[in-house]
Amino acid sequence: MKMVSLWRFLPQPEMSDSISDLPSPKYFQLHPFFIWKPENDNLMGRMRNNDTLPCMGGCARPQVASAGVGRPRMVVGLTGQYYLLSSRLCCKVCKKKRYADNPLGLEQLPKKDTNLLPVNLTYKKVISKSVMDELRRTGNSPADMTKQVMEVMHLEFERAHLAHLISCQNVMDGEAGHYDQRTITQFLRQETEPAPFGEYSDSDGWNGIVVSSHYLTDCFLHEYKQQGRAINTLLQGTFGQAFRSDHTRNIARKVTFSSGSMSSYAVMNENWMILSWVMVQSETEKSLQPLYEGLAQRYGTAGIDKAQYHWVDRYNLYMF
């Protein structure tokens, strides 16, 4: 069975041969990229199943073909950044051109096609689906998620910089005979300083992306507009018939007063997704009654049937 991947991962620069020059930092500053070329029969023809690509102009019989090299867009993910490389398309009938990652064009494609994209797209923004899933799963604020993502981005940059320095040092140690091997001509390198790696934000170097909390908020709201019905179904749970509550779920720090301490109490669905949480000082059911009433009211306002049962970690399953 022949299988094709739309991902392109670059070779490890540590495995390259350096004969006359020290390893170049350019090879350590490269990022993976995802190819999105729906018109390419070799890449996506089997998935498209001979379907005709739609035209933005609404042609009755569109003939959409490639119109040259597309554009790369930088994407931020949970494990690092990568490029989304989309092709440029043109309809031979109406002569209208567009990029393959145009949001209006993607809406006209079948769900089975766009489901392959690892990102959520708008006209100005692009974000990895993994970041949106993590933001929705953890319930963190966009500001906290921004700090987490930027920490991962800078950590990846520092690791690449360290790998470049170690590779250069490895070459110089080998030429100096530290590994019991010397060159035949006793060659001594004149240049012993590695080339500067550059800064995180250098456009001709690492080209690090900067994410703000407003950026994540806009992307999160756009995703909800596109997938509101699916997200509501997911929040209901697998069967939508049971809630679970946990007194030990660490959402916020415990607060201690002279009268006692307050801890977090979370209500989740069957997928462990947090639906609501409060800080409580008393763990009696009477003190939690306003929380349950507010949660039931939210489900009623959304027009969704609420769960019938409620499981609490310290009690038994009872009717909700």
C-alpha positions in Angstrom: 0.0 0.0 0.0 1.4 3.4 -1.0 1.1 6.1 1.6 1.9 9.8 1.2 2.6 12.3 4.0 1.9 16.0 3.7 4.5 16.7 6.4 8.1 17.4 5.5 10.6 17.0 8.4 14.2 18.3 7.8 17.2 16.1 8.3 19.1 16.5 11.5 22.0 19.0 11.0 24.2 17.2 13.5 24.5 14.4 11.0 25.9 16.6 8.2 29.5 16.3 7.0 31.7 19.3 7.8 35.0 19.2 5.9 36.3 22.7 5.3 33.9 24.8 7.3 32.3 24.6 10.6 28.6 23.7 10.7 26.5 26.6 9.5 23.8 27.9 11.9 21.4 28.1 8.9 20.9 24.3 9.0 19.9 24.6 12.7 17.4 27.3 12.0 15.1 25.4 9.7 11.6 24.4 10.6 9.3 21.6 9.5 6.5 22.4 7.1 3.1 21.1 6.1 2.2 21.0 2.4 -1.3 22.0 1.4 -1.8 21.5 -2.4 -5.3 20.1 -3.0 -4.8 20.4 -6.8 -1.8 18.1 -6.8 -2.8 14.6 -7.9 0.4 13.0 -6.6 -0.1 14.3 -3.1 -3.9 14.7 -2.5 -5.5 13.1 -5.6 -6.3 9.9 -3.9 -8.0 11.7 -1.0 -9.9 14.0 -3.3 -11.2 11.0 -5.1 -11.3 12.8 -8.5 -13.6 15.5 -7.1 -13.5 18.9 -8.9 -12.1 21.7 -6.9 -14.6 24.5 -6.4 -14.1 28.0 -7.8 -14.4 31.2 -5.8 -16.3 32.8 -8.7 -19.0 30.2 -8.7 -18.3 28.7 -12.2 -20.7 26.0 -13.3 -17.8 23.9 -14.6 -14.7 25.1 -12.8 -11.2 24.1 -13.9 -9.0 25.0 -11.0 -5.2 24.4 -11.5 -2.0 25.4 -10.0 -0.8 29.0 -10.7 2.7 28.9 -9.3 4.4 28.8 -5.9 2.2 29.7 -2.9 3.1 31.4 0.3 4.5 30.0 3.6 2.7 30.9 6.8 4.3 30.5 10.2 2.3 28.3 12.7 2.7 28.0 16.4 2.1 24.7 18.0 2.5 23.1 21.4 5.9 21.5 20.6 7.3 24.3 18.4 6.7 26.3 15.3 6.4 25.1 11.7 5.4 26.4 8.2 2.2 25.9 6.3 3.0 25.9 2.6 -0.1 26.5 0.5 -0.2 26.6 -3.3 -1.6 29.3 -5.5 -4.7 28.3 -7.5 -6.3 29.8 -10.6 -9.6 28.9 -12.4 -9.0 28.6 -16.1 -12.7 29.6 -16.8 -13.1 32.9 -14.9 -9.3 33.5 -14.4 -9.8 34.2 -10.6 -6.8 33.4 -8.4 -6.6 32.5 -4.8 -4.4 30.8 -2.3 -5.3 27.2 -1.3 -5.6 28.2 2.4 -8.2 30.9 1.7 -10.9 30.4 4.4 -13.8 30.8 1.9 -12.2 28.3 -0.4 -11.7 25.8 2.5 -15.4 26.1 3.5 -16.3 24.8 0.0 -14.2 21.7 0.4 -15.6 18.5 1.9 -15.0 17.9 5.6 -12.8 14.9 4.9 -10.3 17.2 3.1 -10.1 20.1 5.6 -9.9 17.6 8.5 -6.3 16.9 7.3 -5.2 20.5 8.1 -3.5 20.7 11.5 -4.4 24.4 11.8 -7.3 26.8 12.2 -7.2 29.6 9.6 -8.5 33.1 9.3 -7.5 35.8 6.8 -4.9 37.2 9.1 -4.3 34.5 11.7 -3.3 30.9 11.8 -3.0 28.7 14.9 -2.4 25.0 15.5 -5.4 22.9 16.5 -3.3 21.4 19.3 -3.0 24.8 21.0 -6.7 25.4 20.8 -7.4 21.9 22.1 -5.1 22.5 25.0 -6.6 25.9 25.8 -10.1 24.4 25.8 -9.0 21.3 27.8 -7.2 23.0 30.6 -9.5 26.0 31.0 -6.5 28.3 31.3 -6.8 32.0 30.4 -5.4 33.1 27.0 -2.7 35.1 29.0 -1.5 31.9 30.8 -1.6 29.9 27.6 0.5 32.6 25.9 3.2 32.3 28.5 3.2 28.6 28.1 3.5 28.7 24.4 6.2 31.4 24.3 8.2 29.4 26.9 8.1 26.4 24.5 9.1 28.6 21.6 12.1 30.1 23.3 13.1 26.7 24.7 13.2 25.3 21.2 15.3 28.2 20.0 17.8 27.7 22.9 18.0 24.0 22.1 18.8 24.7 18.5 21.5 27.2 19.5 23.0 24.7 21.9 23.0 22.0 19.3 24.9 24.3 16.9 27.6 25.1 19.5 28.0 21.4 20.4 28.3 20.4 16.7 31.0 23.0 16.1 32.9 21.9 19.3 32.6 18.3 18.2 34.3 19.1 14.8 37.2 21.0 16.5 37.7 18.3 19.1 37.9 15.6 16.4 40.5 17.7 14.5 42.5 18.2 17.7 42.7 14.4 18.3 40.5 14.2 21.3 38.9 11.0 19.7 42.3 9.4 19.0 42.0 10.5 15.3 44.1 13.1 13.6 44.1 14.5 10.1 46.9 13.2 7.8 48.2 16.6 7.1 47.8 17.8 10.7 45.4 20.4 9.4 44.9 23.3 11.8 41.7 25.3 11.4 42.3 29.0 11.2 38.7 29.9 12.1 37.7 28.4 15.5 34.8 30.7 16.4 31.3 29.4 15.3 29.3 31.8 13.2 26.8 33.9 15.3 23.5 32.1 15.7 21.4 35.3 15.8 18.5 36.4 17.9 15.1 34.7 18.3 13.2 37.3 16.1 15.8 37.5 13.3 13.8 37.3 10.0 16.8 35.8 8.1 17.6 33.4 10.9 15.4 31.6 13.4 12.4 33.8 12.6 10.7 33.2 15.9 7.0 33.9 16.2 5.5 36.1 18.9 2.0 35.2 20.2 -0.2 37.6 22.3 -3.2 36.8 24.5 -5.4 38.9 22.1 -4.2 36.7 19.2 -5.2 33.5 21.1 -8.6 35.0 22.1 -9.4 35.9 18.5 -8.5 32.5 17.2 -10.5 30.8 20.0 -13.6 32.8 19.2 -13.2 32.1 15.5 -12.9 28.4 16.2 -16.1 28.4 18.3 -18.0 30.2 15.5 -16.9 27.5 13.1 -17.4 24.5 15.4 -19.9 25.7 18.0 -22.2 22.7 17.5 -19.5 20.1 17.7 -17.9 21.8 20.8 -21.3 21.8 22.5 -21.7 18.1 21.8 -18.2 17.4 23.1 -18.9 19.4 26.3 -21.9 17.2 26.9 -19.6 14.2 27.2 -19.6 10.9 25.4 -23.2 10.0 26.4 -24.3 13.4 27.8 -25.9 11.7 30.8 -23.4 12.1 33.6 -21.4 14.8 35.3 -18.4 14.2 37.6 -17.0 16.4 40.3 -13.6 16.4 41.9 -12.5 18.1 45.1 -8.8 17.4 44.4 -8.6 18.8 40.9 -5.9 21.5 41.1 -7.3 24.5 39.3 -6.3 27.3 41.7 -4.1 27.6 44.7 -5.6 26.9 48.1 -6.4 30.0 50.0 -6.1 30.0 53.8 -8.0 32.4 56.1 -8.3 32.6 59.8 -11.7 31.0 59.6 -10.4 28.2 57.4 -9.2 27.4 53.9 -10.8 27.6 50.5 -10.1 25.1 47.7 -11.2 24.6 44.2 -14.2 22.4 43.3 -14.7 21.4 39.6 -17.6 20.0 37.7 -16.6 18.1 34.5 -18.1 16.0 31.8 -17.2 12.4 31.0 -14.2 13.6 28.9 -12.7 15.4 32.0 -13.4 18.7 30.4 -14.1 21.4 33.0 -17.6 22.8 32.7 -17.6 25.0 35.8 -15.5 25.5 39.0 -15.7 27.6 42.2 -13.7 28.2 45.3 -15.4 26.7 48.3 -14.8 26.8 52.0 -17.4 24.3 53.0 -17.9 21.0 51.1 -21.5 20.5 52.1 -24.0 20.0 49.3 -26.0 23.0 50.5 -23.2 25.4 49.8 -22.8 23.9 46.3 -26.5 24.2 45.4 -26.0 27.7 43.7 -23.3 26.2 41.5 -25.6 23.3 40.3 -28.5 25.7 39.7 -26.3 28.0 37.6 -25.0 25.1 35.6 -28.5 23.8 34.9 -29.5 27.3 33.8 -26.6 27.5 31.4 -27.7 24.3 29.7 -31.2 25.5 29.6 -30.2 28.8 28.0 -28.1 26.9 25.4 -31.0 24.7 24.6 -29.1 21.5 25.5 -30.4 18.7 27.6 -28.4 18.6 30.8 -27.0 15.4 32.4 -29.3 13.2 34.4 -26.7 11.9 36.9 -23.9 13.4 38.9 -20.9 11.5 40.3 -18.9 13.1 43.1 -15.5 11.7 44.2 -16.5 11.6 47.9 -20.1 10.5 47.5 -22.1 8.1 45.4 -23.8 8.6 42.0 -27.1 10.4 42.4 -29.7 12.1 40.3 -28.8 15.6 39.0 
